[in-house]
Every structure is written in structure tokens, then in C-alpha cells.
Amino acid sequence: SSSGLQPSSPLQVFGNIALDDDTSINRHNNFRTFLQALMLLFRSATGEAWHEIMLSCLGSRACDALANAAECGSDFAYFYFVSFIFLCSFLMLNLFVAVIMDNFEYLTRDSSILGPHHLDEFIRVWAEYDPAACCRVHYKDMHSLLRCLAPPVGLGRKCPRRLASQRLVRMNMPISNEDMTVHFTSTLMALIRTALEIKLAPVLVVAAGSSPQPTPHVPLLSYSLPCLPCSAADEMTVGKVYAALMIFDFYKQNKTTRDQIHQAPGGLSQV
């Protein structure tokens, strides 16, 4: 500071303070070297007696014998230490903890809980089967679409074909009689309903002059979107189509088994 320049680091501002074991600036805690200053600031960032270090660095302090000054220290210590503690302890430390908690929440997130990322994945896969963006896909593409979606919304590519057909039977989306397609909204609501295992109340046939009776232990599900959770008896649905396909598949397997038994030598007598 003899050259008239303003100090630019804590080593220049507080480095000439005399070491005194009765104060916080002593032979263990001082600003003489860069390493010692770094360790002292790290200790202050933890909150251990940082105010005592600040008070020991104020103006009118005794200088070291090798210093070319009569008084050392500066009242700049108030601003320096308060701003340092505010930035390090309150801001940076909380930001660091927030990043760790966010990563921990991402790693421990339950993949079985539906979230916005599942909706984004469904929209992305649907767009591959509906490039014209008409919100309709042919019912024959439902099987491959369901296997392209990762669980819990879909079934994944390694899912057996029969298990995917059983999921489509439970979904039971209505099929349009005009172009044999399935609507986007009904498919999405059916996926959510089957993924969360939501049970729908059965359709009650109420006789004339009688009041409908509530069904116990079956929660009613209300839809605010144009979706048909329960189809009419004569309406074509995906569930009916894939149920018929599963019945035909079982019939072919049983027929093949019976043919093999009859063709085997002595198989007919054994049966």
C-alpha cells in the first residue's frame, strides 16, 4: 500500500497483521500465504467463529515487525467477511445441497409412478404411427405401439405377444366403424387406467320405476376427456378383436396337440 494502489486480495489487506495467540489471527490462522489464507477462508465458510476472525482483521491493528506500515487491517473486513459468508455458506452451500437432492430424487424415483415424462413418451411413439397427426391409429398397430412403450405405461419390446394381447383386452378401446381406427384420447386413458389398475363400475340396467343401487367396493371413475371407458354391447372394440384372436390362438394350439396325439403310434388307443 506504500505505492498508493488499492489492495486487491485478502493477502494484501490482512497479510501484514501481527500474529497474536490471544486473537483469531495467530500462527495457525493468518493471511500470510495463499495456502494459509485458503484454509482460513474454508474454516470461515463452515461458520466456525468467523465473526471473531472478522473483528481481528479490522483497522488499527498492530503490524508485523517486517511490515513497512504502522497500522494494519482495514474496516473493509466487515464487507468482505459478511459477503463471503453470505455467498459461500448461504448461497453456494444450499445450491450444492439442492443439486445433490435433485440427483438423489432422480435416482430413487419410482418408475412405476406415472409422470409427465410418460406422457411425452406416449406422444412421441404415437406420432410415429400417426404422422398425419389425425389423432387416430389403425387398431392393428395397437399391439406394436404397446410394445414400443416402456413400462409402466407400455410393456416393452421383450414382452411376450400373448401378454400384450391380454393388456389390449383389458384396455378395450372402441374402434371406429368408418376406418377401423382408435382415437388418441381413448387409448391414453385406457393405458392410464390399466397401468394404475383402476376398476370401472359396471353398467347397471335399471328397470322402469326403480332407482339405481350403488355398487359397493367399486370406485367410479369420472372422465373429463372424450373417452369411452365402457363400450356398448354391439360396438366393435380392441378388446373383442384381441380376445377373438387369443381364442383362435388357443384353438390352433389345442388342435395341433390333438393332431400330434392322433398321429403318434398307439396315441388314439391311449387317449
Disulfide bonds with the S-S distance in Angstrom:
Cys63-Cys72 1.99
